């Protein structure tokens, strides 16, 4: 029997579900911020045009398929406004990284609590196998 202090297996599972979802959300935001950083840097320091140095080493159909400079530049931001925000974007990414690490650590702790709880009373496993986690 669970004492009032011991967390219920269902509550531990709900904690883990919420933390996994938060981990996915923070990862998504970090990818967006890093993509914005990459675009800002790319718009300021554009690479050389594709295909110029290797045109004769490639098959003709491949050489003809290379996107042109204008086509590639059209996908980059047109203003240097993003460059003004590089420091802010880097600081935001660092904060997100710190938060992401905290969520990962909390998820590990929640998993450890769930495992410890089930180790104390393995019979609880059969109680929650078919139990849905949604609402309630």
C-alpha positions in Angstrom: 0.0 0.0 0.0 1.2 3.5 -0.9 2.0 5.8 2.0 0.8 9.4 1.7 4.4 10.5 1.1 5.1 8.0 -1.7 4.1 9.3 -5.1 1.5 7.3 -7.0 2.9 5.5 -10.1 0.2 7.4 -12.2 1.5 10.7 -10.9 5.1 9.8 -11.7 4.1 8.8 -15.2 2.2 12.0 -15.7 5.3 14.0 -14.5 7.5 12.1 -17.0 5.0 12.7 -19.8 4.8 16.4 -19.1 8.6 16.7 -18.9 9.1 14.8 -22.2 6.6 17.1 -23.9 8.5 20.2 -22.4 11.8 18.7 -23.6 10.4 18.5 -27.1 9.1 22.1 -27.0 12.4 23.5 -25.8 14.3 21.5 -28.4 12.0 23.0 -31.1 12.6 26.6 -29.9 16.3 26.0 -29.8 16.3 24.8 -33.4 14.4 27.9 -34.4 16.8 30.2 -32.6 19.9 28.5 -34.0 18.3 28.6 -37.5 17.8 32.3 -37.1 21.4 32.7 -36.0 22.6 30.6 -39.0 20.5 32.8 -41.4 21.8 36.0 -39.9 25.4 34.9 -40.3 24.7 33.5 -43.8 23.2 36.8 -44.9 26.3 38.7 -43.9 29.0 36.2 -45.0 27.6 34.5 -48.1 29.5 31.6 -49.5 30.8 31.6 -53.0 28.6 30.5 -55.8 28.0 26.8 -56.3 29.4 25.0 -59.3 32.0 27.6 -60.4 35.1 25.5 -59.5 33.8 22.0 -60.4 31.6 22.6 -63.4 33.9 20.5 -65.7 34.2 17.7 -63.2 30.5 17.1 -63.0 28.1 15.5 -65.5 26.3 18.1 -67.6 22.9 17.3 -66.2 24.2 17.9 -62.7 26.0 21.2 -63.6 22.8 22.4 -65.3 20.7 21.6 -62.2 22.8 23.8 -59.8 20.8 26.6 -58.3 22.0 30.0 -59.4 23.3 32.7 -57.0 20.2 34.8 -57.2 18.0 31.8 -56.5 20.1 30.9 -53.4 20.3 34.5 -52.1 16.5 34.9 -52.3 16.2 32.4 -49.4 18.4 34.6 -47.1 17.1 37.5 -45.2 17.5 40.7 -47.2 18.2 43.1 -44.4 21.1 43.2 -42.1 18.7 43.7 -39.2 19.3 40.1 -38.0 23.0 41.0 -37.5 22.0 43.6 -34.9 20.3 40.8 -33.0 23.2 38.3 -33.0 24.1 38.9 -29.4 20.5 38.7 -28.3 20.0 35.5 -30.3 23.1 33.9 -28.8 22.0 34.9 -25.2 18.6 33.5 -25.9 20.1 30.2 -27.2 22.3 30.0 -24.0 19.2 30.5 -21.8 17.3 27.9 -23.8 20.2 25.5 -23.5 20.3 26.0 -19.7 16.5 25.4 -19.5 16.8 22.4 -21.8 19.4 20.9 -19.5 17.2 21.5 -16.4 14.3 19.8 -18.1 16.5 16.8 -19.0 17.8 16.6 -15.5 14.2 16.8 -14.1 13.1 14.0 -16.5 16.0 11.9 -15.3 15.0 12.4 -11.7 11.3 11.7 -12.5 12.4 8.5 -14.2 14.6 7.5 -11.3 11.7 8.1 -8.9 9.4 6.0 -11.0 11.9 3.1 -11.2 12.5 3.4 -7.4 8.8 3.3 -6.7 8.3 0.3 -8.9 11.3 -1.5 -7.4 9.7 -1.1 -3.9 6.4 -2.6 -5.1 6.7 -4.4 -8.5 3.1 -5.4 -8.4 2.2 -1.8 -9.2 3.4 -2.3 -12.7 0.4 -4.4 -13.6 -1.9 -1.8 -12.1 -0.8 0.9 -14.6 0.0 -1.0 -17.8 -3.5 -0.5 -19.2 -4.2 2.7 -17.4 -4.4 5.8 -19.8 -2.5 8.9 -18.8 -4.8 11.4 -20.3 -7.2 13.7 -18.3 -8.5 12.9 -14.9 
